[in-house]
Amino acid sequence: MNSANGAAVVVGVDGAEPSLAAVRLAAAEAARRQLPLRVVHAFIWPLLRSPVRPATDGPPGGGLREQAEQLVAAAVDEAEATAPGLRITGEIVDGEPGAVLLDEAPAAAMIVLGDRGLGGLTAVVVGSVAVKVAAHADCPVLVARGVPHADGPVVVGVDGTDLSGRAVEFAVRTAALRGAAVVAAHAYRHPVSTGPGDMQPLVYDESDLRADEERAAAEAVAGLAERYPEVPITRETVRGRAPKVLTEASRRAQLLVVGGQGRGELTGLLLGSVSQAVLHHSHCPVAVVRASR
């Protein structure tokens, strides 16, 4: 992938450590994809009608605008140290963080965020802005959290929907750039064992059920091995709830990829229950890949 289409990896920063972790992750991802990096700080204070320049009797550089310029410069320095030679720009954009980043999404190859800050309450495991952007962005959103295992696989959740197919495509392409393997994790549960009212319990064969679920997992990665022969792809079909299965798999992964919405969820909702759960509990960075509008 190259920057011929003008796209860039965009990273949102606010000066907090989670956003600096996002900068390092974004710089590495941009370098792999041969794309420029755009560092963006959403400057909300003008919306609140707060004075942003230093007081006439205050210290030089003490104004909110000057502080914002300093944190963007520090983020650019962090990115340059992570990926020397990378083309990097930094900008302060007036506006609410979520709105600013969503405005960046149509022209971005990817948006990268920390799991806290950027306007989210520090008491919340995942900042509200990260959830908002992951729910609505027109490009993949990568959230820096947990501890990535450099030698681990890229784990992708599959459920047989078209959306999980897009997540698998993203996961395999990303693994190819990283020189990593892919694990396609498919979680399933028993069918409902009893019917309403006086209906007799449903009867099913466990081996047949598992075989059906394994076929669904195989279909999710069909054709990708031929297109990406350098990427080892394995499948794991596990009985259990998808959030728990994927969170457990993230313990050994360098990246966890999920679709923005999944089986049984209505389009238009903020985020699917699985994606929301792994954003809160994953042990490694999470990429959310939504349906194209």
HURA-V497398 format. One record per residue. N is the residue number from 1. RES is the residue in one letter. PSI is psi as a letter, one per 40 degrees, with the letter a starting at -180 (999 if undefined). OMEGA is omega as a letter, one per 40 degrees, with the letter a starting at -180 (999 if undefined). D_CENTER is the distance of its C-alpha to the mean C-alpha in whole Angstrom. Layout:
n->{N	N}
res->{RES	RES}
psi->{PSI	PSI}
omega->{OMEGA	OMEGA}
d_center->{D_CENTER	D_CENTER}
This chain:
n->{1	2	3	4	5	6	7	8	9	10	11	12	13	14	15	16	17	18	19	20	21	22	23	24	25	26	27	28	29	30	31	32	33	34	35	36	37	38	39	40	41	42	43	44	45	46	47	48	49	50	51	52	53	54	55	56	57	58	59	60	61	62	63	64	65	66	67	68	69	70	71	72	73	74	75	76	77	78	79	80	81	82	83	84	85	86	87	88	89	90	91	92	93	94	95	96	97	98	99	100	101	102	103	104	105	106	107	108	109	110	111	112	113	114	115	116	117	118	119	120	121	122	123	124	125	126	127	128	129	130	131	132	133	134	135	136	137	138	139	140	141	142	143	144	145	146	147	148	149	150	151	152	153	154	155	156	157	158	159	160	161	162	163	164	165	166	167	168	169	170	171	172	173	174	175	176	177	178	179	180	181	182	183	184	185	186	187	188	189	190	191	192	193	194	195	196	197	198	199	200	201	202	203	204	205	206	207	208	209	210	211	212	213	214	215	216	217	218	219	220	221	222	223	224	225	226	227	228	229	230	231	232	233	234	235	236	237	238	239	240	241	242	243	244	245	246	247	248	249	250	251	252	253	254	255	256	257	258	259	260	261	262	263	264	265	266	267	268	269	270	271	272	273	274	275	276	277	278	279	280	281	282	283	284	285	286	287	288	289	290	291	292	293}
res->{M	N	S	A	N	G	A	A	V	V	V	G	V	D	G	A	E	P	S	L	A	A	V	R	L	A	A	A	E	A	A	R	R	Q	L	P	L	R	V	V	H	A	F	I	W	P	L	L	R	S	P	V	R	P	A	T	D	G	P	P	G	G	G	L	R	E	Q	A	E	Q	L	V	A	A	A	V	D	E	A	E	A	T	A	P	G	L	R	I	T	G	E	I	V	D	G	E	P	G	A	V	L	L	D	E	A	P	A	A	A	M	I	V	L	G	D	R	G	L	G	G	L	T	A	V	V	V	G	S	V	A	V	K	V	A	A	H	A	D	C	P	V	L	V	A	R	G	V	P	H	A	D	G	P	V	V	V	G	V	D	G	T	D	L	S	G	R	A	V	E	F	A	V	R	T	A	A	L	R	G	A	A	V	V	A	A	H	A	Y	R	H	P	V	S	T	G	P	G	D	M	Q	P	L	V	Y	D	E	S	D	L	R	A	D	E	E	R	A	A	A	E	A	V	A	G	L	A	E	R	Y	P	E	V	P	I	T	R	E	T	V	R	G	R	A	P	K	V	L	T	E	A	S	R	R	A	Q	L	L	V	V	G	G	Q	G	R	G	E	L	T	G	L	L	L	G	S	V	S	Q	A	V	L	H	H	S	H	C	P	V	A	V	V	R	A	S	R}
psi->{i	a	e	d	e	e	i	i	h	h	h	h	i	e	e	i	d	d	d	d	d	d	d	d	d	d	d	d	d	d	d	d	e	f	i	i	h	h	h	h	h	h	g	e	d	d	d	e	f	i	h	e	i	i	i	d	e	i	i	i	e	e	i	d	d	d	d	d	d	d	d	d	d	d	d	d	d	d	d	d	d	d	g	h	e	i	h	h	i	i	i	h	h	h	i	h	d	d	d	d	d	d	d	d	d	d	e	i	d	i	h	h	i	i	e	i	a	f	e	i	h	e	e	h	d	h	i	d	d	d	d	d	d	d	d	e	i	e	i	i	h	h	h	h	i	a	h	h	h	d	e	i	i	h	h	h	h	i	e	e	i	d	d	d	d	d	d	d	d	d	d	d	d	d	d	d	d	e	f	i	i	h	h	h	h	h	i	i	i	i	i	h	e	i	i	i	b	e	i	i	i	i	h	i	h	d	d	d	d	d	d	d	d	d	d	d	d	d	d	d	e	h	d	d	d	d	d	g	e	e	h	h	h	i	i	h	h	h	h	i	h	d	d	d	d	d	d	d	d	e	d	e	i	e	i	h	h	i	i	d	i	a	h	e	i	h	i	e	i	d	i	i	d	d	d	d	d	d	d	d	e	i	e	i	i	h	h	h	h	i	i	i	999}
omega->{i	a	a	a	i	a	i	i	a	i	i	a	i	i	i	a	i	i	i	i	i	i	i	i	a	i	i	a	i	i	i	a	a	i	i	i	i	i	a	i	i	a	a	a	i	i	a	i	i	i	a	i	a	i	a	a	a	a	i	i	a	a	a	i	i	i	i	i	i	a	i	i	i	i	i	i	i	i	i	i	a	a	a	i	i	i	a	i	i	a	i	a	i	i	i	a	a	a	i	a	i	i	i	a	a	a	a	i	a	i	a	a	i	a	i	i	a	i	i	i	a	i	a	a	i	a	a	i	i	i	a	a	i	a	a	a	i	i	i	i	a	a	i	i	i	a	i	i	a	a	a	i	i	a	i	i	i	i	i	i	i	a	i	i	i	i	i	i	i	a	a	i	i	i	i	i	a	a	a	i	i	i	i	a	a	i	i	i	i	i	i	a	i	i	i	i	a	a	i	i	i	i	i	i	a	a	i	i	a	i	i	a	i	i	i	i	i	i	a	a	a	i	a	i	i	a	a	a	a	a	i	a	i	a	i	i	a	i	a	i	a	a	a	a	a	i	i	i	a	i	a	a	i	i	i	a	i	i	a	i	a	a	i	a	a	i	a	i	a	i	i	a	i	a	a	a	a	i	a	a	a	i	i	i	a	i	i	a	a	i	i	i	999}
d_center->{19	21	21	24	22	21	17	16	13	12	12	13	15	18	20	19	18	14	14	16	14	11	14	15	11	11	15	15	12	14	17	17	16	19	18	19	16	17	17	17	19	19	23	24	27	29	28	30	33	33	35	32	35	37	40	43	44	41	40	38	35	35	33	30	29	30	28	25	26	27	23	22	24	23	20	21	23	21	19	22	23	20	20	24	25	22	22	21	22	21	22	23	22	24	22	20	17	15	17	17	14	14	17	15	13	16	17	14	12	9	8	7	8	10	10	13	16	15	18	16	19	19	20	17	15	12	13	14	13	9	10	12	10	7	10	12	11	12	10	6	4	3	4	8	10	12	14	13	16	17	19	17	16	13	12	12	13	16	18	20	19	18	14	14	16	13	11	13	14	11	11	15	15	12	15	18	17	16	19	18	18	16	17	17	17	19	20	23	26	29	31	32	35	38	38	39	43	45	43	44	41	39	40	37	37	34	35	34	31	29	31	29	26	26	27	24	22	24	24	20	20	24	24	21	23	26	24	22	25	24	21	22	21	22	21	21	23	23	25	23	20	17	15	18	18	14	14	17	16	13	16	17	14	12	9	8	7	8	9	9	13	15	19	21	19	20	19	18	17	14	12	13	15	13	9	11	12	10	8	12	13	11	13	10	7	4	2	4	7	10	14	15	18}
